[in-house]
Amino acid sequence: MFAKSVRALFLVGALSACGTETPPDVPDVEAHEPLASQESNVIVGSVNWVSATSLTGTQRTRSKAVGYLSIPAAGTRCTAWLVSRDVIITNNHCIGSASQAAGARVSFNYEDGVSSTGRIWYDCATFIKTWSSDDMTAVRCSAVSGQLPGDVYGWLTVASANAATNASVYVVHQNCDYYTTSGCSPTKKSSPGVVKNANYSTTDLSYDADTLGGSSGSPVLSASTHEVVGLHHIGLGGDSSGRGTANTGVKATRVKARLAEIGL
């Protein structure tokens, strides 16, 4: 659990990050969702991310398992990723209970070049379990046209060991720089970076890959093995323009231990 003083610090950034602007091409059900989720995430320095559609090879393959998570019960959005054929992982601060999971759905092709009518949405409202101490939640998705999402987009593997300081990583998430361009569409992005501190805290590692509010729940992947080495959830030093000093995620070994509790 985060210390109260730390959570209070981030709340300032979170409040400034939340907004009422909405992307112009989102379906009606997202019409009133703010762009940011409940926690503050930050861009470190200048914006350094690319559209997932520009990725190649294994990075592109892995990016397909990441999606836009719509959470109508909370009126927000986050990012989620497949860890099996039908189970997605996101943050506890995005979905923290069965009631918050009600109506949740995910689009894994919410990407540049795909129109709102072309996006495929999966009902992901079956709450499995949440772990507040690791800011992690598991939710189950239903099939569309007889296919589970993992059968279409694949799923990610969590590393058995934690990442090392200075290791290269990338974060795949749903976002856009809405501080600079109001009303932009939070399509799938990939942010490269390095691990700044592998032992930032008992639970977390820190890195300089760019995110913003709405990226919460994203996978942090090793640039060498393409395994998940962190569950992104919070930023450090966020200001009123969403800029800060670093981002943090829950370490791989902790994520893997929680997955074992639900048989994954």
C-alpha positions in Angstrom: 0.0 0.0 0.0 1.4 3.4 -0.8 2.2 5.7 2.0 -0.4 8.4 2.7 2.1 11.2 2.1 3.1 9.7 -1.3 -0.4 9.2 -2.4 -1.2 12.8 -1.3 1.7 14.1 -3.5 0.4 12.2 -6.5 -3.2 13.3 -6.0 -2.2 16.9 -6.9 -0.9 15.6 -10.3 -3.9 13.3 -10.7 -6.4 16.0 -10.3 -4.6 18.2 -12.8 -4.4 15.3 -15.2 -8.0 14.4 -15.1 -10.1 16.2 -17.7 -13.4 16.3 -19.5 -11.9 16.4 -23.0 -12.8 13.4 -25.1 -11.4 12.1 -28.3 -13.6 13.0 -31.3 -13.9 9.5 -32.6 -14.7 7.4 -29.5 -18.0 5.5 -29.4 -20.9 7.0 -27.6 -20.4 4.9 -24.5 -17.1 6.7 -24.0 -18.5 10.1 -24.6 -18.2 11.3 -21.0 -15.0 9.5 -20.0 -12.2 11.7 -18.9 -8.9 11.1 -20.7 -7.0 10.4 -17.5 -7.5 7.7 -14.9 -7.3 8.3 -11.2 -3.5 8.3 -10.8 -0.9 10.6 -12.1 1.5 9.4 -14.8 4.1 11.6 -16.4 6.0 12.4 -19.5 9.7 12.6 -18.7 11.3 15.5 -20.6 9.9 15.7 -24.2 7.4 13.3 -25.6 9.0 10.1 -26.7 6.5 7.6 -28.0 5.5 6.2 -31.3 2.3 4.7 -32.7 2.1 1.0 -32.1 1.3 0.6 -35.8 4.8 1.7 -36.6 6.4 -1.1 -34.6 7.9 -4.2 -36.2 8.8 -7.7 -35.3 8.3 -8.9 -31.7 7.5 -5.5 -30.3 4.6 -5.2 -32.8 3.4 -8.7 -31.9 3.4 -8.0 -28.2 1.7 -4.7 -28.6 -1.4 -6.4 -30.0 -2.2 -7.9 -26.6 -2.6 -4.4 -25.0 -5.9 -2.5 -25.2 -8.0 0.5 -24.3 -10.0 -0.3 -21.1 -13.3 1.5 -20.8 -14.7 1.6 -17.3 -18.1 3.2 -17.4 -18.9 2.4 -13.8 -16.1 4.7 -12.7 -16.5 7.1 -15.7 -12.8 6.6 -16.6 -10.4 4.7 -18.9 -7.2 2.9 -18.3 -5.0 0.4 -20.2 -5.1 -3.4 -19.8 -3.2 -6.3 -21.3 -3.9 -10.0 -21.9 -2.1 -12.5 -19.7 -4.1 -15.5 -21.0 -6.7 -16.2 -23.7 -9.4 -14.4 -21.7 -7.8 -12.7 -18.6 -6.7 -9.1 -18.6 -4.6 -7.3 -16.1 -4.9 -3.6 -15.1 -4.5 -1.5 -11.9 -6.5 -1.8 -8.7 -7.0 2.0 -8.9 -8.7 1.5 -12.3 -11.0 -1.4 -11.2 -11.0 -2.2 -7.6 -14.2 -4.3 -7.2 -16.8 -6.3 -9.0 -19.1 -3.3 -9.0 -16.4 -1.2 -10.8 -15.9 -4.0 -13.3 -19.6 -3.8 -14.4 -19.8 -2.8 -18.0 -16.0 -2.8 -18.5 -14.9 -3.5 -22.0 -11.7 -3.5 -24.0 -10.7 -2.8 -27.6 -7.3 -4.2 -28.6 -7.4 -2.5 -32.0 -7.9 1.0 -30.7 -5.0 2.1 -33.0 -4.1 4.7 -35.5 -5.8 4.0 -38.8 -8.8 2.2 -37.3 -12.1 4.1 -37.3 -14.4 4.0 -34.4 -16.7 1.8 -36.3 -13.9 -0.6 -37.0 -12.9 -1.2 -33.4 -13.8 -4.5 -31.8 -14.9 -4.4 -28.2 -14.8 -7.3 -25.8 -17.0 -7.5 -22.7 -14.5 -7.7 -19.8 -16.8 -7.3 -16.9 -16.1 -10.6 -15.0 -14.2 -9.6 -11.9 -11.6 -12.2 -10.8 -9.5 -10.7 -8.0 -7.8 -7.5 -6.9 -4.6 -6.8 -4.9 -4.6 -3.3 -3.5 -1.1 -3.6 -2.1 0.2 -4.3 -5.6 -2.3 -2.0 -7.4 -3.3 -5.0 -9.6 -6.6 -6.4 -10.8 -7.5 -9.4 -12.9 -10.7 -9.4 -15.0 -12.1 -12.0 -17.5 -13.3 -11.2 -21.0 -15.9 -12.9 -23.1 -15.6 -14.1 -26.7 -16.6 -12.1 -29.7 -17.9 -14.1 -32.7 -16.8 -17.3 -30.9 -13.2 -16.1 -30.4 -11.6 -15.1 -27.1 -9.4 -12.0 -27.4 -6.2 -14.0 -26.7 -6.9 -16.2 -29.7 -6.9 -13.1 -31.9 -4.3 -10.9 -30.3 -2.1 -13.3 -28.3 -1.1 -12.6 -24.7 1.9 -11.5 -22.7 4.3 -13.5 -20.4 5.5 -12.1 -17.1 9.2 -12.5 -16.4 10.4 -14.8 -13.6 13.1 -12.3 -12.5 13.0 -8.6 -12.0 14.6 -6.1 -14.4 18.0 -4.6 -13.6 18.8 -1.0 -13.3 19.7 0.5 -16.8 17.9 -2.3 -18.6 16.1 -1.1 -21.7 12.3 -1.4 -21.6 9.2 -0.2 -23.4 5.7 0.6 -22.2 2.7 -0.1 -24.5 -0.3 2.0 -23.5 -3.3 3.9 -24.8 -2.8 7.6 -24.8 -2.0 10.9 -26.5 -0.6 14.2 -25.3 -3.9 15.8 -24.4 -2.1 18.6 -22.5 -0.7 19.8 -25.8 -3.6 18.7 -28.1 -7.0 18.9 -26.5 -9.4 16.3 -27.8 -6.7 14.0 -29.2 -7.4 10.3 -29.6 -5.7 8.0 -27.1 -4.6 5.4 -29.6 -2.0 2.7 -28.8 1.5 4.0 -28.2 4.9 2.5 -27.4 7.3 4.4 -25.1 10.9 3.4 -25.0 13.0 3.9 -21.8 15.4 2.5 -19.3 15.0 1.3 -15.8 16.3 4.1 -13.5 16.1 2.2 -10.3 15.3 -1.5 -10.2 14.6 -1.2 -6.4 12.8 2.1 -6.2 10.7 0.5 -3.4 9.8 -2.9 -2.0 7.1 -3.2 -4.7 8.2 -1.0 -7.5 10.9 -0.3 -10.1 11.2 3.2 -11.8 11.8 4.1 -15.4 11.9 7.0 -17.8 9.4 5.8 -20.4 6.7 8.4 -21.1 3.1 7.9 -20.0 0.1 10.0 -19.0 -3.0 9.5 -17.0 -4.9 6.8 -18.8 -1.8 4.7 -19.3 -2.4 3.2 -15.9 -2.4 -0.6 -16.0 0.1 -0.8 -18.9 2.7 -3.5 -19.2 6.4 -2.6 -18.9 8.2 -4.9 -21.2 11.9 -5.9 -21.5 13.4 -4.7 -24.8 15.5 -7.9 -25.0 13.1 -10.7 -23.9 9.8 -8.9 -24.5 8.5 -10.3 -21.2 6.5 -8.1 -18.8 8.9 -6.8 -16.1 6.5 -4.3 -14.5 2.9 -3.3 -14.1 2.8 0.5 -14.7 0.8 2.5 -12.3 2.1 5.9 -11.1 4.3 8.8 -11.9 6.7 10.9 -9.9 6.8 14.7 -9.7 3.9 15.4 -12.1 3.1 19.0 -12.8 0.1 20.8 -14.4 1.3 19.8 -17.9 1.7 16.2 -17.1 5.5 16.4 -17.0 7.6 14.8 -14.3 10.7 12.9 -13.4 10.0 9.2 -13.7 7.3 6.6 -13.8 6.9 3.5 -11.6 5.5 0.0 -12.0 5.1 -3.1 -9.8 8.0 -5.5 -10.1 7.6 -8.7 -12.2 8.1 -11.1 -9.4 5.2 -9.6 -7.4 2.9 -9.6 -10.5 3.9 -13.3 -11.2 3.1 -14.3 -7.6 -0.3 -12.7 -7.8 -1.1 -14.5 -11.1 -0.1 -17.8 -9.4 -2.8 -17.2 -6.9 -5.4 -17.4 -9.6 -3.8 -20.3 -11.5 -2.0 -18.3 -14.1 
